[in-house]
Amino acid sequence: MPALCAGADRKQAADRSSVASCAPELSTLQPGLENKDAPSWLEEPIATWWRVRWELVRPGTDESRQLQGAIMSTLFYEPSTRTRLSFESAMARLGGTILTTESAAEFSSAAKGETLEDTIRTVEGYADLVVLRHFQAGSAEKAASAASIPIINAGDGPGQHPPRSQLCPALLDVYTIQREIGRLDNFRIGLIGDLANGRTVRSLAYVLSMYPNVKMYFVAPDCRMKDDIKTYLSGVGVDWEEVDDLAQVAADVDVLYQTRIQKERFQDRPDDYEKAKGKYIINTETMKQLKQDAIVMHPLPRVDEIDPAVDSDPRAAYFRQARNGLYVRMALLKLCLEDRPLSR
């Protein structure tokens, strides 16, 4: 079960929340027939779940009061800007209330030695849903096992563990790709940067394997895509290739997906970080190679891997991508909380 939205009736909650992360334009989300491992919620038409155009929700409308009376707690044990604020904005836009803890490892009872399970059991007495980001892999599953309310996995640990547990960012990326290039099949994507530790690229590769004729290029320094993903992709018939020439990939793809080299994952290997950073940079010269109808994506934050001079290019989609996170999370919260009794 994906540790995306879990708790009481955890399997049902996980299925419904994962579905909610998709978008109105995604009329179907069909895994390939050979992909026997696909979560059940990916096998049904998304249009049947998407009832509201979230982009059009305005204050004072009935849609803006859909979660009135509901309380969401955001527990973030790692720094975050886009993920935490987009969840909180999504809840506010739907009429709900937010209880937030930033840097929970430092400013919560975790600093006194409280276990994650005890924190969750306490917080569920105050809230109807918890959004959790944690630095330890598997923390979302651990929290879900202790919870009687939905737990949304906003990221736990680096990207080494199975990507099915972190599908939320991939669904945001799928939404963005569909909106930007108009399709989720028959296209080419280049995944660049820290492919070993990046949660987003691992999960995106997993989800895109469910669409026909998606070619993936992996462009990375010494933090290449892990063998588990490459083996999985080969097993379900996905065409992938490791390439060292960024210019070659830029000329061939429809989506160029850049990521930063994650310094926080190299704390005990500073020399490796220095070797890896800055090796693959998207700049105006790269954009000259990119097709006119292609796009550049990035999960953000960026450091120096995309030149700010690229920002004004209409093919730079990364800030639109960040904005899309709001709509995806509005849908996710709605389907996690609909038909559930609220806290008293």
N, C-alpha and C positions, 0 to 999 in steps of 0.2 A: 504494500500500500504506500503511495506517495505520502511523505510527511509534509503535505502542503496545507491541508486543513483537516484536523483530526481532533478527536476528543470523544464525547458521548456519541454513540452511533458512528464511530470513527470512519468505517469504510464508506458509508453513505455520505458523510460530510466531506471526505476526501474526494469522492467522485464529483459531487456537486460543486465544490469549490474549484477544482481544477477546470471543470467545464466553464465556470464563470469567468475564468481568466481570459477567455477568448473574446472575439470581437464580432460586431454585427456583420461586417463584410465577409467573415469567414463562414460561408454558407454550409460547407461540409469540412470535416477534418477526418479523412479516411486513412488509417494506417495501411501499409502494403499488406497484401494477403500473406506474404511470407513472414511478416512480423508478428509472431505468436505472442510476444512479450508486451504488446501494446496495452496500456491501461484501458479498462472497459469504457471509460468516459470519452476516449478518443474515437470510439467506433460509431458514434451517433452524430446526426447533423447538429451543428452548433446553433443554427438558426432557431431550432426548437427551444433553446435555452435563453437566447438573447431577446429579451422583451422590450428593452428600452434603448434608445440611442443616447448613450451616456454623455456624449459630447454636447447634447442639446439640453441637458438638465439645467434649469435656472432657478435661482432663489424664489421662494414663494409658490412654486408649483407643487402639484401632488407628488411628482417624481422626487422632489427635493426633500420630502418628508417620509420617504420609504422606510428609513431606519430610525425614525424619531423614537426616543426612549431607549435605544440600544446603546451600550457602552463598550468601547473597544480599548484594550490596553496594549500599548506598544512597549515591549521589553527588548531593548537593544543593548547587547553586551559588546558590540563592536561599533565603531563610528559609522554613521550613515547620514547622507543628506537626502538624496532622491527617494530612496525606498521608504524611509520613515515619514518624510513629509508628504509623499504622495499617498501613503495609506491614511495619514491623518487628514489630509485634504479630502480624500475620497469619503471618509466617514462624515466629515463636517458637511460636505455637499449633499449627503443623503439624510441629513438631519440628526445624526448620531452624536454621541459625546465621546471625548478622548481622554484617557488617563495615560500619561506618557512618562517613561523613564529613559533618559538618554544616558549612555555610559553606565549601564546597570551594574557592570562588574565593579565599578568604583562607588557608585552612589545608591546602591541598594543593599539589602541585608546579605547579599552575596559576599560583600567585603568583610562581613562578620563570620563567614563560613557557612551560611545557609545553603542547602542543596537546591539545585534547580527544581527538583520535584516539589520540595516544600514551598518554594516561591510560587510555583504554578498553582498549587492547592490553595494558597492564600489569595492570590490575585483573582482566581476564578470566583471567589466570594464577592468581588467588587465589579466584575466585568462579564460581558456576554461572549467575548472573543478575545484571544490574545494573538498579537503578531510578534513573533520571536525571531531575533537574530542573535546568533551565538558563535563564539570563536571555536567551539569544539565540535568536530564532526559527530553526527548522530544525536545532537542535543534535541532536535525537533521531535524525533521519535521518542526520546526519553520523556520530553514534556507531554507529548500526546498520551503516553501510557499512564500518566498521572492525572490527566485532565478529564473533566466531565463537560467541558465547553470546547468549541473549535479552537485549534491551534494552527495558525498560518505560519509556514516556514518561510521566513524572509532571508534565509541563508544560514547555514551552520558549518563552520570550518572551511578549509580550502576545498578544492575541487576533486580530491582523490576518490571520494566515495561515490556510489552509484548516482548518476544524474537524475534518475527518476524521483529522487527525494527533493529535488530543487527545480521543479518545472515552472514555477511562477515567472522567473525572468525570461525563460524561453518562450512562454506564451505571449509575453509582451513583445518579444522580438518577432515572433510569427505574425502577430497583429500588425506590427510596423512594416514588415516585408510585404504583407498582403496589401496594405494601404498604399505603399510607395510604388511597387512595381506591378501590382494588380494580379499576382498569382503566387501560388505556393508549390507549383510543380514546374518542371522543365526550365530550371534556372541554375546558375552557377554562383557559388559563394566562396569567398576567400576569408578564412578565419586566421587572424594575425595576432602575434604577441605572446602573452603568457598562457599558452594552451594547457600547460600542466596543472596550473593552480586555479585557473579562471572558472568560476562556477557557471557563468553565462555561456561560454563557448561549448563546454561539455554538454550542458543541458540542451542547447540549441542544436548541436549535432545529433543528439538523441531524438529530439522531436522531428527534425527535418528528415530523418530516416524514414518517416512514415508517409512521405510524399514521393510520387514517382519522378524519376529522372532528375534528381538533385545531385549535382556534382560538387564535391567539397575539396577545396585546396587548404592545406595546413601550412602556414608560413610562420615559423617560430625560430628563435635563437636556441639556446640550450634548455629551454623549458617547453619541449614539444608535447604534442597530444599524447596522453597515456595510452598504453597498449590496450587497456580494457575497452576504450571507445573505438579504437581502430579495429580491434577484433570483432566487436559488436557490429560495426558498420559493414565489415566484410561479410559477416554471417547473414545479414539481411539484404545483401546485394547492392549496397550503396557504393558508388564510384567515388573514391577519395585518393588524394595524392599529396605527398609532402614535397614542397617546393621552396627553394631558397631565394628565388628572384621575385621580389615584390612587384617590379614593373611588369614582368611577364604575366603575373596573376591579375594585376589591375586591368590589363588590356583585354582580359578574357572573361571577367566575371560580371554578373549583374548586381551583386552585393559585395562590398568590401567591408568586413566587420573587424575593426581594429580594437585591441584591448591594451591596457597598460601593463608593463612589467610590475608585478605586485611586490613592492619592496618589503612589505610586512611579512611575506612568505619566505624571504631570504635573510631573516635576521641572523641566522648562524652561518650564512654564506655570503658575506658582503662582496667578496671578489666576484662571485658568480653574477650577482646583481649588476655590478659595474660593467661586466662583459655583455650582459643581455640588453640593458637599457639603451635606447637610442639606435639600435641596429636597424629597425624597420620603422621608418617615419613616413607618414602620409603628408606630402606637401604639394605645392602648386605643380611641381613637375610630375608627381604621381597622378594628379588630377588630369593632366594632359593625356595620360595613357588610358584613363577611365572612359568607358562609353558614355555618351551623352544621356542615355536613359538609365544609367546605373546609379547606385547610391552608396554613400559611406555611412556606416553605423558605428556606434561606440557606446558601451554601457555606462561610461563615465564613472568616476572622475578621470580626466586625462591629466597627464603630466607634460610630456613633450612629444608624444607619439603621433599627434596630429597638429600640424602648424596652424595657429590661429588664422593665418591668411586664407585657409580653406573654408572658414566659417561662412563667408559670404557666397560661396558657390551653392546654387540651388540643389546640387546633388548631396550636400552635407545634411544628412537626415538625423544626426544624433540628438539635437535638442528637440526636434519633433518626436523622436523616439522616447526621450525622457517625459515629454508631455503625455504621450500615449499611456505611460504607466498609471496615470491618474484614472483614465477610463477603464483600463483593465482591472484595477483594484476596486473601483466602484462596483463593477459586476461581481467580482470575487466576494466582496463583503455582503452584497445583497443575497447571493445564493448560499453563502455560509449561514446567514442569519434568518432567512425567510422561514416562516412556519416554526421557528424555535421559540419556546417560552423565554422571556427576558428575565434578568435578575430582578429580585424584589428588594 
